[in-house]
Amino acid sequence: MLENFHATIKMITGEEVLAQVMPAEEHDKSFFILSNPIVVNENLTIDQEKGVAVSGLIPKKWMTFASDDMTIVYRSHVVSISELDEFGVDFYNKALVAARVSSPVKKRVESKDN
């Protein structure tokens, strides 16, 4: 089995997904197991008074309503994949925290079960 690595993945849909990736193969099918996949959208606003453009990055979970942090993506759905460098991994880890906080899915904890 190959080792996990952090990557940016360009999907055939045009989405760019950041995740921890584990390549896998089963029954002659190649796929990636993505752990904590996120997407980062750019928000661009123009400040008319100052005459400048302000850009911000907004991270969110790739699958907004998924209750599981892992998903499978078949290699046939991937255009390109590239390992993140140290800066990219650091950005991913910080963006993942923000994406989790903004997720609409909240898990309820029952006190009698826990």
Protein Blocks (a to p, Z undefined) as FASTA:
>chain_A
ZZddddddddfkopacddddddddeehiacdddehiacddddddddfknopacddddddd
fblmlcbfbdcddfklpfbdcdddfklmmmmmmmmmmmmmmpmbdcdddfklZZ
